[in-house]
Amino acid sequence: MKRFCILVVMLLAAVALIAQDTPAAKDTTPKKDVTAIVKEDAVPTYRFAFSVYELVDGKRTNQRDYSLLVQADGRGPYSKIKIGTKVPIVTSKEPTQYTYTDVGLELECSAVETTNNKLAVRIELNLSSFALSQQNANSNSDGLGPVFRTITQRLRSVLTPGKPQMIASLDDPNSNKRFQVEATATKVE
């Protein structure tokens, strides 16, 4: 039995050595240059810059800037930015249970190039924040927790690349604030 095992091991070793000496079959398929493949399959990409302005009585009091890259193929998944804080909200006191809500900014964008060198875009914007303390001073809301303000805008528009355009202007119904959103799309070469 011992001799048989040694014979099998030697036979396997010989087969392995022969396999190493045999040259591999040569691949005869023509190779494409990597840069040609990338150019061939490239989708136009744009850098979208969004500016969100807060105005009080017509004067700018705050500005937030966001940017993201968007492939102009008109397909999902859409490019998305989500910035915020998860805020716990008490849903039951005995035993204490919480649920969480997002407070901040969520922005989704998709684009497709049109025949006249413009961009057809789909933009979804959600802005949420806490109400000011004086707006939360309601006797019916005592002990209920924070009050949130939310602005949602869904739109389809046509942008001219390289030119900033105002895409939304919204009044806050609970204050004298106005929110304006400006978008600029620049092609990435």
C-alpha positions as CSV (number, residue, x, y, z in Angstrom):
1,M,0.0,0.0,0.0
2,K,2.9,2.3,0.9
3,R,4.5,1.7,-2.5
4,F,1.2,2.4,-4.3
5,C,0.8,5.8,-2.6
6,I,4.4,6.7,-3.5
7,L,3.7,5.7,-7.1
8,V,0.6,7.9,-7.3
9,V,2.4,10.9,-5.8
10,M,5.2,10.5,-8.3
11,L,2.8,10.2,-11.2
12,L,0.9,13.4,-10.1
13,A,4.2,15.2,-9.8
14,A,5.3,14.1,-13.3
15,V,1.9,15.2,-14.8
16,A,2.3,18.6,-13.1
17,L,5.8,19.1,-14.5
18,I,4.7,18.1,-18.0
19,A,1.8,20.6,-17.8
20,Q,4.2,23.4,-16.9
21,D,6.4,22.7,-19.9
22,T,3.5,22.7,-22.4
23,P,3.2,26.2,-24.0
24,A,-0.3,27.7,-23.7
25,A,-2.4,28.2,-26.8
26,K,-1.8,31.6,-28.3
27,D,-4.7,34.0,-28.2
28,T,-5.2,35.2,-31.7
29,T,-8.1,37.6,-31.1
30,P,-7.2,41.2,-32.0
31,K,-6.6,43.4,-29.0
32,K,-8.3,46.9,-28.8
33,D,-6.4,49.8,-27.4
34,V,-7.9,50.6,-23.9
35,T,-8.3,54.3,-24.8
36,A,-10.3,53.3,-27.9
37,I,-12.6,51.2,-25.7
38,V,-13.1,54.0,-23.3
39,K,-13.9,56.6,-26.0
40,E,-16.2,54.1,-27.8
41,D,-18.2,53.5,-24.7
42,A,-17.9,56.9,-23.1
43,V,-21.1,58.6,-21.9
44,P,-21.0,62.4,-21.8
45,T,-20.6,63.6,-18.2
46,Y,-21.5,66.9,-16.7
47,R,-20.5,68.6,-13.4
48,F,-23.7,70.1,-11.9
49,A,-23.2,73.0,-9.5
50,F,-26.2,73.9,-7.4
51,S,-26.5,77.0,-5.3
52,V,-29.3,77.2,-2.7
53,Y,-29.9,80.8,-1.6
54,E,-32.0,81.9,1.4
55,L,-33.4,85.4,1.1
56,V,-35.1,87.4,3.9
57,D,-37.0,90.5,2.8
58,G,-35.3,90.2,-0.6
59,K,-31.7,90.1,0.8
60,R,-29.5,87.0,0.6
61,T,-28.8,85.8,4.1
62,N,-27.4,82.3,3.4
63,Q,-25.9,80.4,0.5
64,R,-25.1,76.6,0.2
65,D,-23.2,75.1,-2.7
66,Y,-23.4,71.5,-3.8
67,S,-21.9,69.7,-6.9
68,L,-22.1,66.3,-8.4
69,L,-21.2,64.5,-11.6
70,V,-24.1,63.3,-13.8
71,Q,-23.8,61.1,-16.8
72,A,-26.0,62.5,-19.5
73,D,-27.5,59.2,-20.6
74,G,-31.0,59.7,-19.3
75,R,-31.0,56.4,-17.4
76,G,-31.0,55.7,-13.7
77,P,-29.7,55.3,-11.1
78,Y,-29.7,59.1,-10.8
79,S,-26.9,61.0,-9.3
80,K,-27.7,61.9,-5.7
81,I,-26.5,64.0,-2.8
82,K,-27.9,63.4,0.7
83,I,-26.6,65.6,3.6
84,G,-28.3,65.7,6.9
85,T,-28.9,64.5,10.4
86,K,-31.0,61.7,11.7
87,V,-33.2,63.1,14.4
88,P,-34.9,60.7,17.0
89,I,-38.6,61.2,17.5
90,V,-40.4,59.5,20.4
91,T,-43.2,57.3,19.2
92,S,-44.1,55.7,22.5
93,K,-43.4,56.6,26.1
94,E,-44.0,53.2,27.8
95,P,-41.6,51.7,26.9
96,T,-39.8,54.5,25.2
97,Q,-39.5,53.9,21.5
98,Y,-38.1,56.0,18.8
99,T,-38.2,56.5,15.0
100,Y,-35.8,58.6,13.1
101,T,-36.3,61.2,10.4
102,D,-33.7,62.8,8.2
103,V,-33.3,66.6,8.4
104,G,-31.2,68.3,5.8
105,L,-30.8,68.2,2.0
106,E,-31.5,65.5,-0.6
107,L,-30.9,66.2,-4.2
108,E,-31.3,63.9,-7.2
109,C,-30.4,64.7,-10.8
110,S,-30.5,63.0,-14.2
111,A,-29.7,64.5,-17.6
112,V,-29.7,63.7,-21.3
113,E,-28.1,65.7,-24.1
114,T,-30.6,67.1,-26.7
115,T,-30.0,67.7,-30.4
116,N,-29.5,71.4,-29.9
117,N,-26.6,71.2,-27.5
118,K,-28.7,71.6,-24.4
119,L,-29.5,69.3,-21.5
120,A,-32.9,68.0,-20.6
121,V,-32.7,67.5,-16.8
122,R,-34.9,65.9,-14.1
123,I,-34.2,67.3,-10.6
124,E,-35.7,66.4,-7.3
125,L,-34.9,68.6,-4.3
126,N,-35.9,68.1,-0.7
127,L,-34.9,70.6,2.0
128,S,-35.9,70.1,5.6
129,S,-35.1,72.0,8.7
130,F,-36.3,72.7,12.3
131,A,-38.8,75.5,12.8
132,L,-37.6,78.5,14.6
133,S,-38.4,78.5,18.3
134,Q,-41.1,81.3,17.9
135,Q,-42.7,79.3,15.1
136,N,-42.8,76.2,17.4
137,A,-44.5,78.2,20.3
138,N,-47.9,76.7,19.9
139,S,-49.9,75.6,23.0
140,N,-51.1,72.5,21.0
141,S,-47.6,71.3,20.4
142,D,-46.2,71.5,23.9
143,G,-44.2,68.4,24.8
144,L,-44.5,66.9,21.3
145,G,-40.9,67.5,20.2
146,P,-39.5,69.6,17.4
147,V,-41.4,71.0,14.4
148,F,-39.9,70.4,11.0
149,R,-40.2,72.5,7.9
150,T,-39.9,70.8,4.5
151,I,-39.7,72.1,0.9
152,T,-39.9,69.6,-2.0
153,Q,-39.4,70.5,-5.6
154,R,-39.6,68.1,-8.5
155,L,-39.0,69.5,-11.9
156,R,-38.0,68.9,-15.5
157,S,-36.2,71.6,-17.3
158,V,-33.8,72.4,-20.2
159,L,-30.4,73.8,-19.3
160,T,-27.8,75.5,-21.5
161,P,-24.3,74.0,-20.5
162,G,-22.0,76.6,-18.9
163,K,-24.7,79.1,-18.0
164,P,-26.2,79.4,-14.5
165,Q,-30.0,79.2,-14.5
166,M,-32.5,79.8,-11.7
167,I,-34.5,76.5,-11.6
168,A,-36.6,77.1,-8.5
169,S,-37.8,79.9,-6.3
170,L,-40.0,79.0,-3.3
171,D,-41.5,81.0,-0.5
172,D,-41.5,79.5,3.0
173,P,-45.2,79.7,4.0
174,N,-44.2,80.0,7.7
175,S,-41.8,82.9,7.5
176,N,-40.6,85.7,5.3
177,K,-37.9,83.5,3.8
178,R,-37.6,82.7,0.1
179,F,-35.4,79.9,-1.2
180,Q,-33.9,80.1,-4.7
181,V,-32.0,77.3,-6.5
182,E,-29.6,77.9,-9.3
183,A,-28.0,75.2,-11.4
184,T,-25.0,75.3,-13.7
185,A,-24.0,72.3,-15.8
186,T,-20.4,72.1,-17.2
187,K,-19.3,69.3,-19.5
188,V,-16.4,67.2,-18.2
189,E,-13.9,66.4,-20.9
